[in-house]
Amino acid sequence: MGRIKSKLVKRTSIALLKEENRFTSKFEENKELIKGLTPSKKVRNQIAGYIARRKKAELKGQKSNIQ
C-alpha cells in the first residue's frame, strides 16, 4: 500500500515538532521522547516514525540548498 498515515498521527506530529526542538531523525530517540504522551504503543511508534521521516526530509532539503 504505502506510507499512509492517519490525520491523528500527522496532526500530533506536527504539533509536537512546533512545540519541541529536541526531535531527531532517529526513530528510537523520538520514541523515548514521546513515551508518556500517547495512549498506545502503536500510535507512539507511528508518531515517532513520522517525525523521523519529516526530520530526514528536512535535513535532505537543507543539504540540497547548500550545494
Steps between C-alpha positions, in 0.01 A plus 500: 500500500746764605578738778158643569461653845176600669407861572551434870862396446579790266324764710661384824845473343487849354380644831784326687756624247379858550511462879835334551825518312653188657388253234753341267495287186542185714189299577623355831584842646165646396320200648659563839413871489127438449473193720244639749303717259311237300224260599640193325827352382383482139411868482824595677704307245308651207554853630869439571549355152319786330708757691819317398393504134420872511835577663688295239317682219576832666871417522506381139337827391758703687786307343368552148468875562865518609638341184 
